[in-house]
Amino acid sequence: MRQDKMEIKKMRTVVFFGCLLLLFCLSTLAPALAEEVRQPDLAITAVTPFHFWSEKYDLPAGDPWFNLTNYVKVTVANNGENKTNRSFVVTLCANDDEIGSERVEELLNPEESTDVRFEWVPKGEEEDPLSWTDTAEGAICTYTDTSVEYTLKAKVVADEDGEVLAENETKQKVVWNGYSADEPLENLVHGEVEGGIIYSTGDGEYRSYEDGDSGTDDTYYDINYDLEIPGTGTGSTKLARLYIYYTWAKPSYKAPKMSVRLETPSGNSYDLKMERSYNDIKGDLGGDRYAWGTYAYDIKEYVKESGKYRVSVKNLNYEGSDSEFADKYSFAPPAILVVYEDTAAPKREYWINEGADLLMSKGGDEESPRPCGFLSLEECKNTATFLGDVDLSEVKEAVLGVVSAWGGNPVDVWHSYLYFNDEELGMDVYDGYSGSCSKEMGGVLMHVGSDYAQLGIELTDVKDDLESENNEVIQGDDGDNMMPTNAFLLITCENGDDNEPTQNPPNITAWNPIESVVNSTEDELRTFDISVNQTVEISWQLNGTQVQTNESVTEAEVATYTNTSAVAGIWNVSAVATNTETGLSARHTWLWNVTPVLNATPTPTPNPSPTPTANLTPTSTPSSATPTPLTPSLTPPTPTPTSVPKVTPTPALTPTPTTTPVPGFELPITLCGVLLAAAVVRVRQVRKKKK
């Protein structure tokens, strides 16, 4: 009996120490087990497609567009309690087609995230979504919805074994953006002539349906042209065309229906039939989708003499009875282009390109961005190619003429650029938007006769930049919002007639103030001055009315105009320099913002129109002051991009970790188990003996 009690006591001792050993093992295992559970938990919290990133405001802006470089930002976050301990790979697909894959070496702390950015160029239809059928009275337009909805799916996988750690996706609609340069100016004719080129808008002004201007309603608007065609006579006109540049055509996807008449110096009147149209549209973005374009008319049969011509335009669908056409539109002054023959002129080679390409970039200054297109300058460069070979050894002169409807809007932060064969010819080179001008060079005469044309022209010497084949001009928009319409190149051959000297227009070489927008208060003295490169007469004008004349101003002098009596308002101050011998002139215009005198006078900020907000819907309406879909404002907007997509997150797929036994404790645990089992067996044996 006593021996049995001793056995039991021994077994109890063994069990006691076995339990202590087991508790020790478990306490040692606990931290390792906890560490095994608290692993990093990666999740994709956002998939954000966009076209432009505002560095100033650190915001995405603009939806992705077809055939342009866009971006998708994938945000990966560590939602776990521990820092990541390995690299991972982020993969992005669009409709199951892989866009790209990026390895992330960065180790993320808990609640920390990282962004991975991918380039994305969704390919749209080869055909332009806007098509049309030309009629004698206008274009019947058809717009095809080519939009595509993409599923953008992002995935995070382990770098070493490809295990999927997280997934997420979003839907994104992609459309065509017509504000980009997608309509190169087409070559109409390439030929040779002993003669030159005339381009004139006569006394025409910008006409707005918003203001009820004639020409946009059912009454005719008359434009007068005084054409001096050298060598005129039967057959002396090699080419003659009339161009009408329209904008703001409503309802959406419709073009104007017009009646156009031409009256010649002989008193004959003709109803013109449109020969061809060029139309463009901003695309399926924002609000109303207005058409812009150029209507071209062949008038060679009627333009054969010098003298006064008259063009009359009216709206044939003012009441909206014809659903195939717009019932509202505005237009810039119609232009007449003449290629004339003159046996007294040298032999020349010429190219005439025409078209319509609506451009609007965001502009280079984020203080006043154009919020509709969110495009860069590089995406808004219209081209016109002058196909053919050129014998550079035979070139005496080469001049380039370009026209851009609504080009040259005089706002500081919105610009335009002109390039020839990749050489930049200048920034903001267009004249004529808000002041009449004439330019003549190398056989080309260009003339804008009104102070309210809202059309820009430029004539420049390109001989030094000429190439031996396929020369190219580029008109670039950097916020100006313009529509390139015409480009012509005229090359004078070396064996041409040297008897007639070339007459160059005056050049305004300097001006003060240098800013195009000038601020002052009522009764404040304000001085304007210019310098020129030849002897001229200078006419100072306020809103087109002459207020002062400086006669015989030489290139060594500075012409000055001072005003202390301007009342509050926005004034166009123009200096027109005219060579009285040649009749050629040049103009410089300032926008002068005069504000009332206050007790505490702040520095005024010119704000001639509502400030656009950074969304895709233009809110302004056209007026006689500006045709552009977004009116200028120098007040910095607060961007509120509407294009940031709503991401519907899919629960992150966090894999269940495979439990791996912690090494080093197998033997103690096994011994504890054996001892406990032996003790139990021995206790049972002792109890059986008692019985």
C-alpha positions in Angstrom: 0.0 0.0 0.0 2.7 2.4 0.9 4.6 1.6 -2.2 1.5 2.4 -4.3 1.2 5.8 -2.6 4.8 6.5 -3.4 4.1 5.6 -7.1 1.2 7.9 -7.2 3.2 10.7 -5.6 5.9 10.3 -8.2 3.4 10.4 -11.0 1.9 13.6 -9.7 5.4 15.1 -9.6 6.0 14.1 -13.1 2.7 15.5 -14.2 3.4 18.8 -12.4 6.7 19.3 -14.1 5.4 18.2 -17.4 2.7 20.8 -17.2 5.2 23.5 -16.3 7.3 22.5 -19.3 4.3 22.7 -21.5 3.3 26.1 -20.2 6.8 27.3 -20.8 6.7 26.1 -24.4 3.4 27.7 -25.1 4.5 31.1 -23.6 7.6 31.0 -25.8 5.4 30.2 -28.9 2.9 33.0 -28.3 4.9 35.9 -29.8 5.9 33.9 -32.8 2.3 32.9 -33.4 1.2 36.5 -33.0 3.8 37.6 -35.5 2.6 35.0 -37.9 -1.0 36.4 -37.7 -0.1 40.2 -38.0 1.2 40.2 -41.6 1.0 43.2 -44.0 -2.4 43.6 -45.7 -2.1 45.2 -49.2 -5.2 46.7 -50.9 -5.7 48.7 -54.1 -7.7 51.7 -52.8 -8.1 53.6 -56.1 -7.8 53.3 -59.9 -7.9 56.8 -61.3 -7.8 57.4 -65.1 -7.1 61.0 -66.3 -5.5 63.0 -69.2 -3.8 65.9 -67.4 -2.4 66.3 -63.9 -2.5 69.7 -62.4 0.8 70.1 -60.6 -0.3 73.3 -59.0 -3.4 71.9 -57.4 -2.2 68.2 -57.3 -5.4 67.1 -59.0 -6.2 64.9 -62.0 -8.1 66.7 -64.7 -9.7 65.7 -67.9 -11.0 62.3 -69.0 -8.9 60.0 -71.1 -9.3 60.7 -74.9 -8.9 58.4 -77.9 -5.5 58.4 -79.7 -3.8 60.7 -77.1 -1.5 59.8 -74.2 -3.5 59.5 -71.0 -2.6 58.2 -67.6 -4.0 55.8 -65.0 -3.0 56.1 -61.3 -3.2 53.0 -59.2 -3.0 53.6 -55.4 -1.8 50.7 -53.3 -2.1 50.9 -49.5 -0.9 48.9 -46.5 -3.9 48.3 -44.3 -2.1 45.8 -42.1 -0.3 46.3 -38.8 3.2 45.6 -39.9 5.6 47.1 -42.5 5.8 45.2 -45.8 8.9 43.1 -46.0 9.0 42.3 -49.7 8.6 44.0 -53.1 5.5 43.5 -55.2 4.3 44.1 -58.8 1.4 46.2 -59.9 -0.3 45.2 -63.2 -3.0 47.2 -65.1 -5.3 45.9 -67.8 -7.9 47.6 -70.0 -10.6 45.2 -71.1 -8.2 42.3 -70.3 -5.4 43.8 -72.5 -2.4 44.5 -70.4 -1.4 48.2 -70.3 1.7 47.7 -68.2 3.4 46.3 -65.2 5.5 48.1 -62.6 7.6 46.6 -59.7 7.4 48.5 -56.4 10.5 48.1 -54.3 9.3 50.6 -51.7 8.5 49.1 -48.3 5.2 50.5 -46.9 4.6 51.2 -43.3 1.1 50.5 -41.8 -1.5 52.9 -43.2 1.0 54.1 -45.8 0.2 54.1 -49.6 2.1 54.5 -52.9 0.9 55.6 -56.4 1.9 53.8 -59.6 1.3 55.7 -62.8 0.7 54.1 -66.2 0.5 55.6 -69.7 -2.5 54.7 -71.6 -3.3 55.4 -75.3 -6.8 53.9 -76.1 -7.2 53.6 -79.9 -10.3 55.1 -81.4 -11.9 54.6 -84.8 -9.9 55.5 -87.9 -12.7 57.6 -89.2 -13.6 60.9 -87.7 -16.9 60.6 -85.8 -18.1 63.8 -87.6 -19.1 63.4 -91.2 -21.1 65.6 -93.6 -22.7 66.0 -97.0 -22.2 69.2 -98.8 -25.2 71.1 -100.4 -25.3 74.4 -102.2 -26.5 76.1 -99.0 -24.5 74.3 -96.3 -23.3 71.1 -94.8 -25.6 68.4 -93.4 -23.5 66.9 -90.6 -23.8 63.5 -89.0 -22.1 62.6 -85.7 -21.4 59.0 -84.8 -21.0 58.1 -81.1 -17.6 56.2 -81.1 -17.2 56.1 -77.3 -16.0 52.9 -75.6 -16.4 51.9 -72.0 -13.3 50.2 -70.6 -12.9 48.1 -67.5 -9.6 49.1 -66.0 -8.4 46.3 -63.7 -5.4 46.6 -61.4 -3.7 43.7 -59.6 -1.0 43.4 -57.0 1.1 40.2 -57.0 4.0 39.0 -54.9 7.3 39.6 -56.7 8.8 36.2 -55.9 6.0 33.7 -56.6 3.2 35.7 -58.4 0.7 35.2 -55.6 -2.2 37.7 -56.1 -2.3 40.0 -53.0 -5.0 42.5 -54.1 -7.3 43.5 -57.0 -9.5 46.4 -57.9 -11.2 47.8 -61.0 -13.2 50.7 -62.4 -15.2 51.6 -65.5 -14.1 54.5 -67.7 -15.8 55.9 -70.8 -13.4 57.2 -73.5 -14.4 59.6 -76.2 -12.9 61.5 -79.1 -11.6 65.0 -78.3 -12.1 67.4 -81.2 -10.2 70.2 -79.4 -7.0 68.4 -80.4 -5.3 69.0 -83.8 -7.0 66.3 -85.9 -7.9 68.1 -89.1 -4.8 69.1 -91.2 -5.4 71.9 -93.7 -5.8 70.3 -97.1 -4.0 71.4 -100.3 -6.5 72.9 -102.7 -4.0 73.8 -105.5 -0.3 73.8 -106.3 0.9 75.7 -109.4 2.9 78.4 -111.0 1.9 81.9 -111.9 3.4 85.2 -113.0 1.5 87.2 -110.4 0.6 87.0 -106.7 -2.0 86.5 -104.0 -4.5 88.8 -102.3 -6.4 87.9 -99.2 -9.0 90.4 -97.7 -11.8 90.4 -95.2 -13.0 93.8 -96.4 -14.9 95.8 -93.8 -16.5 92.7 -92.3 -17.0 92.2 -88.5 -17.6 89.3 -86.3 -21.4 88.6 -86.2 -23.1 87.0 -83.1 -26.5 85.4 -83.0 -26.5 86.2 -79.3 -26.6 89.9 -80.2 -29.1 89.4 -82.9 -26.7 90.6 -85.6 -27.8 90.7 -89.2 -26.4 87.7 -91.1 -27.2 85.4 -88.3 -30.9 86.0 -88.6 -33.2 86.3 -91.7 -31.7 89.7 -92.8 -28.6 90.1 -95.0 -25.3 91.3 -93.7 -23.2 93.2 -96.3 -19.4 93.1 -96.4 -17.6 95.4 -98.8 -14.2 94.7 -100.5 -12.1 97.1 -102.4 -9.9 94.9 -104.5 -7.0 96.2 -106.6 -6.0 93.3 -108.8 -2.9 94.0 -110.8 -3.0 93.1 -114.5 -6.8 92.7 -114.4 -8.5 91.7 -117.6 -10.3 88.8 -119.1 -8.7 85.6 -117.8 -6.3 87.5 -115.4 -7.7 85.7 -112.3 -6.2 82.3 -111.9 -8.2 81.4 -108.7 -10.7 83.2 -106.6 -12.5 81.9 -103.5 -14.8 83.1 -100.8 -14.5 81.7 -97.2 -17.1 82.0 -94.4 -15.8 81.0 -91.0 -18.7 80.0 -88.6 -18.9 79.0 -85.0 -21.4 78.3 -82.2 -23.7 76.4 -84.5 -26.8 75.2 -82.6 -28.3 72.7 -82.0 -25.5 70.3 -81.4 -24.0 68.5 -84.4 -25.6 70.9 -86.9 -24.0 73.3 -89.4 -25.5 76.6 -90.8 -27.7 76.9 -93.8 -26.8 80.2 -95.6 -27.8 82.4 -98.5 -24.7 84.0 -99.9 -24.7 86.7 -102.7 -21.9 88.4 -104.5 -22.1 91.8 -106.3 -19.3 92.8 -108.7 -18.0 96.3 -109.5 -20.0 96.1 -112.7 -23.2 95.9 -110.7 -23.9 92.2 -111.5 -25.3 90.1 -108.6 -24.9 86.3 -108.2 -26.3 83.8 -105.8 -23.3 81.6 -104.7 -23.4 77.9 -104.2 -21.1 76.4 -101.6 -18.4 74.3 -103.3 -17.0 72.6 -100.2 -17.1 72.7 -96.4 -14.7 71.8 -93.7 -16.3 71.1 -90.3 -15.0 70.3 -86.8 -16.6 69.7 -83.4 -15.3 69.4 -79.9 -16.6 65.9 -79.3 -18.7 64.1 -76.7 -17.5 66.1 -73.7 -19.0 68.9 -71.7 -22.3 70.4 -72.5 -23.5 71.5 -76.0 -21.5 70.1 -78.9 -21.3 73.0 -81.2 -19.9 72.7 -84.8 -17.3 75.1 -86.1 -16.2 75.3 -89.7 -15.3 76.9 -93.0 -17.6 77.2 -96.1 -15.7 77.7 -99.4 -17.2 79.1 -102.6 -15.6 79.2 -106.0 -15.9 82.8 -107.3 -13.3 82.8 -110.1 -16.0 83.3 -112.7 -17.1 86.5 -111.1 -13.9 88.2 -109.9 -12.1 89.5 -113.0 -11.7 93.2 -112.4 -10.5 95.7 -109.8 -13.1 97.6 -107.8 -15.7 97.3 -105.1 -17.2 93.9 -104.4 -20.0 93.2 -102.0 -20.8 89.9 -100.3 -24.2 89.4 -98.5 -24.9 86.6 -96.0 -28.1 85.6 -94.2 -29.5 82.6 -92.2 -31.8 80.4 -94.3 -32.9 78.4 -91.2 -33.5 81.2 -88.7 -36.9 79.8 -87.7 -35.5 76.2 -87.4 -37.8 74.7 -90.0 -35.1 72.5 -91.5 -34.0 70.0 -88.9 -30.9 69.0 -90.9 -29.3 72.4 -90.2 -28.5 74.7 -87.3 -30.8 77.6 -86.6 -28.3 79.6 -84.7 -24.6 80.4 -85.5 -22.1 83.2 -85.4 -19.3 83.9 -87.9 -16.1 85.8 -88.5 -15.9 88.2 -91.5 -15.9 86.4 -94.8 -12.7 86.5 -96.7 -11.9 86.7 -100.5 -8.8 85.0 -101.8 -7.4 85.8 -105.2 -4.5 84.3 -107.1 -4.0 86.8 -110.0 -1.9 86.8 -113.2 0.2 89.8 -114.0 2.8 89.7 -116.8 4.8 92.4 -115.0 5.3 90.2 -112.0 8.0 87.5 -111.7 7.5 83.8 -112.0 6.3 82.3 -108.8 5.3 78.9 -107.4 2.3 78.8 -105.0 0.4 76.4 -102.7 -3.1 77.1 -101.3 -4.2 75.0 -98.3 -7.6 75.4 -96.6 -9.7 73.7 -93.9 -11.0 74.1 -90.3 -9.4 72.6 -87.2 -10.9 73.7 -83.9 -8.1 73.9 -81.2 -8.2 74.5 -77.5 -5.4 73.6 -75.1 -5.5 74.2 -71.4 -3.0 77.0 -71.8 0.5 77.3 -70.3 -0.6 79.1 -67.1 -2.5 77.2 -64.5 -3.7 80.4 -63.0 -6.2 80.8 -65.9 -6.5 77.4 -67.6 -8.9 76.5 -70.4 -10.8 73.8 -68.5 -12.6 72.1 -71.4 -9.9 70.3 -73.3 -7.2 69.8 -70.7 -4.8 69.4 -73.7 -1.2 70.4 -74.1 0.3 72.6 -76.8 1.8 69.5 -78.4 -1.7 68.1 -78.8 -3.0 71.3 -80.4 -0.7 71.8 -83.3 -2.5 72.0 -86.7 -0.4 71.2 -89.8 -0.5 72.2 -93.4 1.9 70.5 -95.8 3.1 72.0 -99.1 3.8 68.8 -101.0 6.4 68.8 -103.8 10.1 69.5 -104.5 11.7 72.9 -104.3 15.0 73.8 -106.1 16.5 75.9 -103.3 19.2 77.3 -105.6 16.4 79.0 -107.7 14.6 80.6 -104.7 14.8 84.4 -104.5 11.9 84.9 -101.9 9.6 82.6 -100.0 6.7 84.0 -98.0 4.2 82.2 -95.8 0.7 83.4 -95.1 -1.6 81.9 -92.5 -5.1 82.6 -91.2 -6.6 81.5 -88.0 -10.2 82.4 -87.2 -10.3 83.7 -83.6 -6.5 83.5 -83.4 -4.6 86.3 -81.6 -7.0 86.8 -78.7 -5.1 89.5 -76.7 -5.0 87.8 -73.2 -1.7 87.5 -71.5 -1.8 83.9 -70.3 -3.3 82.4 -73.5 -0.9 82.1 -76.4 -0.5 80.8 -80.0 2.7 79.7 -81.8 3.7 79.5 -85.4 6.3 77.0 -86.8 7.8 76.3 -90.2 9.6 73.1 -90.8 10.0 72.6 -87.0 11.5 76.1 -86.5 9.5 78.4 -84.2 8.7 81.6 -86.0 7.2 83.3 -83.0 4.6 83.4 -80.3 1.3 85.5 -80.6 2.2 86.6 -84.1 -1.4 87.0 -85.4 -2.7 90.5 -86.1 -6.3 91.5 -86.9 -8.2 90.0 -84.0 -9.1 93.4 -82.5 -7.7 95.9 -85.0 -7.5 96.3 -88.8 -4.1 95.6 -90.4 -2.5 95.1 -93.8 0.6 93.1 -94.6 2.4 92.8 -97.9 5.5 90.8 -98.8 6.9 88.9 -101.7 3.8 89.0 -103.9 1.3 88.4 -101.1 -1.1 91.1 -99.7 -3.2 90.3 -96.6 -5.8 92.7 -95.3 -8.2 92.8 -92.3 -10.3 95.9 -92.6 -12.3 96.0 -89.4 -11.4 96.5 -85.7 -13.8 93.8 -84.7 -12.9 90.9 -87.0 -11.8 88.4 -84.3 -9.6 86.8 -87.0 -5.8 86.6 -87.0 -3.4 86.7 -90.0 0.3 86.5 -90.3 2.7 87.0 -93.3 6.4 86.1 -92.8 9.6 85.5 -94.7 10.5 81.7 -94.6 13.3 81.6 -97.2 16.0 80.7 -94.7 13.9 77.8 -93.3 12.7 76.4 -96.6 13.5 72.8 -97.3 13.9 71.0 -100.6 10.6 69.0 -100.3 7.3 68.8 -98.5 7.5 72.0 -96.4 5.2 72.2 -93.4 3.6 75.0 -91.4 2.2 74.4 -87.9 -0.2 76.6 -86.1 -0.2 75.8 -82.4 -2.8 76.7 -79.7 -1.7 77.2 -76.1 -5.0 78.5 -74.7 -5.9 81.0 -77.4 -8.8 78.8 -78.7 -8.6 79.3 -82.4 -9.4 77.6 -85.7 -6.6 77.5 -88.3 -8.3 77.9 -91.7 -5.8 78.9 -94.4 -2.2 78.6 -95.3 -0.4 79.6 -98.4 3.2 79.5 -99.6 4.5 81.7 -102.4 8.0 81.2 -103.8 9.6 83.8 -106.1 12.1 82.3 -108.6 15.6 83.8 -108.9 15.2 84.6 -112.6 12.2 86.8 -111.8 11.8 90.4 -112.7 14.0 92.6 -110.4 12.8 95.9 -111.7 10.0 96.3 -109.1 11.3 96.8 -105.6 9.6 94.9 -102.8 7.6 97.1 -100.5 7.6 96.0 -96.8 5.1 97.1 -94.3 6.1 99.1 -91.2 7.3 97.1 -88.2 6.5 98.2 -84.7 9.7 97.3 -83.0 8.9 98.3 -79.4 5.9 99.3 -77.3 5.2 100.4 -73.7 3.5 99.2 -71.6 4.8 95.8 -72.7 1.8 94.1 -71.2 -1.2 93.6 -73.5 -3.6 94.2 -70.6 -3.1 97.5 -68.8 -4.8 98.5 -65.5 -5.5 102.0 -64.1 -8.2 104.0 -62.3 -10.2 106.9 -63.5 -8.3 110.2 -63.7 -5.0 108.4 -63.4 -2.4 109.5 -66.0 -1.6 106.6 -68.5 0.9 106.9 -71.3 1.3 104.6 -74.3 4.2 104.7 -76.8 5.6 102.8 -79.7 8.7 102.8 -81.9 8.8 101.8 -85.6 11.4 100.9 -88.2 10.5 103.4 -90.9 9.0 106.9 -91.3 5.3 106.6 -90.7 2.1 108.5 -89.7 0.7 107.1 -86.4 -3.0 107.2 -85.6 -4.0 106.6 -82.0 -7.5 105.1 -81.6 -9.8 104.4 -78.7 -12.3 101.7 -79.6 -11.7 102.4 -83.2 -12.2 106.2 -83.0 -9.1 108.3 -83.8 -8.1 110.6 -80.9 -4.6 111.7 -81.9 -2.2 111.7 -84.9 1.6 111.8 -85.0 3.0 112.7 -88.4 6.3 111.8 -89.9 7.5 109.7 -87.0 11.0 108.3 -87.8 12.7 105.2 -86.6 14.7 107.3 -84.2 11.7 108.7 -82.5 9.1 107.4 -80.0 5.4 108.2 -80.6 3.5 108.8 -77.4 -0.2 109.1 -76.4 -1.3 110.2 -72.9 -4.8 110.0 -71.4 -6.0 111.3 -68.1 -9.8 111.4 -68.7 -10.9 107.8 -69.5 -14.0 106.7 -67.7 -14.4 103.3 -66.1 -14.6 100.5 -68.6 -12.5 98.3 -70.9 -11.0 100.2 -73.8 -9.1 99.1 -77.0 -6.1 101.4 -77.4 -4.6 101.0 -80.8 -1.5 102.6 -82.5 -1.7 102.3 -86.3 1.5 103.1 -88.1 1.1 103.8 -91.8 3.7 104.4 -94.4 2.1 107.3 -96.4 4.1 106.4 -99.6 3.3 102.7 -99.8 0.0 102.8 -97.8 1.1 99.8 -95.8 0.5 99.8 -92.1 1.0 97.9 -88.8 -1.0 98.0 -85.6 -0.4 97.4 -81.9 -3.4 97.1 -79.5 -3.7 97.2 -75.7 -6.7 96.2 -73.6 -7.0 99.1 -71.1 -9.0 98.3 -68.0 -10.1 101.5 -66.2 -11.8 101.1 -62.8 -13.6 103.7 -60.6 -11.7 105.5 -57.9 -12.5 104.1 -54.5 -11.6 105.3 -51.0 -9.3 102.3 -50.7 -8.3 101.5 -54.2 -7.1 97.9 -54.6 -5.0 96.9 -57.6 -7.7 96.1 -60.2 -7.7 92.8 -61.9 -9.1 92.8 -65.4 -12.1 90.5 -65.5 -13.9 91.1 -68.8 -15.9 87.9 -68.6 -16.9 85.1 -66.3 -14.2 83.0 -64.9 -14.3 79.4 -66.2 -14.2 76.6 -63.7 -12.2 73.5 -64.3 -14.9 71.2 -65.7 -15.8 70.0 -69.1 -18.8 72.2 -69.6 -18.3 75.7 -71.1 -20.8 78.0 -69.4 -20.3 81.2 -71.4 -22.3 82.3 -74.4 -21.0 84.0 -77.5 -21.1 87.7 -77.9 -19.8 90.3 -80.3 -16.7 90.6 -78.1 -15.6 86.9 -78.3 -16.5 83.8 -80.1 -14.5 81.4 -78.1 -16.4 78.8 -76.0 -14.7 80.0 -72.8 -14.3 83.7 -72.3 -11.0 85.1 -70.9 -10.5 85.7 -67.3 -7.4 86.6 -65.4 -8.8 85.6 -62.0 -7.2 82.3 -60.9 -9.9 79.6 -60.8 -10.2 76.9 -58.2 -10.1 73.7 -60.3 -12.9 71.3 -59.6 -12.3 68.5 -62.1 -15.4 66.6 -62.8 -13.6 63.8 -64.6 -12.1 62.0 -61.6 -13.9 58.6 -61.9 -15.8 57.0 -59.1 -14.0 53.9 -58.1 -16.1 51.0 -56.9 -13.6 49.1 -54.9 -13.6 45.3 -55.0 -12.7 43.8 -51.6 -9.0 43.2 -51.5 -8.1 39.6 -51.9 -5.8 39.0 -49.0 -4.6 35.4 -49.0 -4.9 33.3 -45.9 -1.3 32.7 -44.8 0.0 29.1 -44.7 0.7 28.2 -41.1 4.4 27.2 -40.8 5.4 25.4 -37.5 7.8 27.4 -35.4 11.0 25.2 -35.2 12.8 24.3 -31.9 9.9 23.2 -29.7 9.0 19.8 -31.2 11.1 17.7 -28.8 9.9 19.4 -25.5 6.3 19.1 -26.5 6.7 15.5 -27.5 8.4 14.6 -24.1 5.6 16.4 -22.2 3.1 14.4 -24.1 4.9 11.1 -23.4 5.3 11.8 -19.7 1.7 12.7 -19.3 0.5 9.6 -21.1 2.9 7.4 -19.0 1.6 9.0 -15.8 -2.0 8.4 -16.7 -1.3 4.7 -17.5 0.6 4.2 -14.2 -2.1 5.7 -12.1 -4.7 3.4 -13.7 -2.4 0.4 -12.9 -2.1 1.3 -9.3 -5.8 1.7 -8.9 -6.4 -1.7 -10.4 -4.1 -3.3 -7.8 -6.1 -1.7 -5.0 -9.1 -3.3 -6.2 
